[in-house]
Amino acid sequence: MEPEKQLVRTWMIQIMVASVVLYGGAVYLLQAIDRLMERMNGFELMRVMKMCDSILLYGVLPFVVSGMLILLWVENAAEEEER
């Protein structure tokens, strides 16, 4: 495999793994905060969790998808140059 293609694929894999880790970590952290607050006052943070979940979904995910599309575009441009 050519080094450019391998580099692009490596970056795509890293972006996908990083986005999954960040998203999962943020959701886990929000659930831990919710459990702590329920023990302290019985206060629920479900609204905050849903808001943060939608921020992650609609704020982070588009950047990840656009980053992967840019990397695919770069890979296709590199293939076109070879021809």
C-alpha positions in Angstrom: 0.0 0.0 0.0 1.2 3.5 -0.8 2.3 5.6 2.1 -0.2 8.4 1.3 -3.1 6.1 1.3 -1.9 4.3 4.4 -1.5 7.7 6.2 -5.0 8.8 5.2 -6.6 5.5 6.4 -4.6 5.8 9.6 -6.0 9.3 10.2 -9.5 8.2 9.5 -9.3 5.3 12.0 -7.8 7.6 14.6 -10.6 10.2 14.1 -13.3 7.6 14.4 -11.7 6.0 17.5 -11.2 9.4 19.1 -14.8 10.5 18.5 -16.2 7.3 20.0 -13.9 7.6 23.1 -14.8 11.3 23.6 -18.5 10.7 23.2 -18.5 7.7 25.5 -16.4 9.4 28.1 -18.6 12.5 28.1 -21.8 10.3 28.5 -20.1 8.3 31.3 -19.1 11.5 33.1 -22.6 12.9 32.9 -24.1 9.7 34.3 -21.6 9.8 37.2 -22.6 13.4 38.0 -26.2 12.4 37.8 -25.7 9.6 40.3 -23.8 11.8 42.6 -26.4 14.5 42.6 -29.2 12.0 43.2 -27.4 10.8 46.3 -26.9 14.3 47.6 -30.2 16.0 47.1 -32.4 13.8 45.0 -31.9 16.4 42.2 -32.0 14.9 38.7 -29.9 16.1 35.9 -31.8 14.3 33.1 -32.5 17.6 31.3 -28.9 18.6 31.4 -27.8 15.1 30.3 -30.2 15.2 27.4 -29.0 18.7 26.4 -25.3 17.7 26.6 -26.1 14.5 24.7 -27.7 16.6 21.9 -24.8 19.0 21.9 -22.4 16.1 21.5 -24.5 14.5 18.8 -25.2 17.7 16.8 -22.0 19.6 17.7 -19.2 17.0 17.6 -20.5 14.4 15.1 -20.7 16.8 12.2 -17.0 17.8 12.7 -16.0 14.1 12.7 -18.0 13.3 9.6 -16.7 16.4 7.7 -13.2 15.5 8.8 -13.6 12.0 7.4 -15.1 13.3 4.2 -12.1 15.7 3.8 -9.7 12.8 4.3 -11.6 10.8 1.6 -11.4 13.8 -0.7 -7.7 14.1 -0.2 -7.3 10.3 -0.8 -9.3 10.6 -4.1 -7.2 13.6 -5.2 -4.0 11.7 -4.5 -5.3 8.8 -6.7 -6.3 11.3 -9.5 -2.7 12.7 -9.4 -1.2 9.3 -9.9 -3.3 8.7 -13.1 
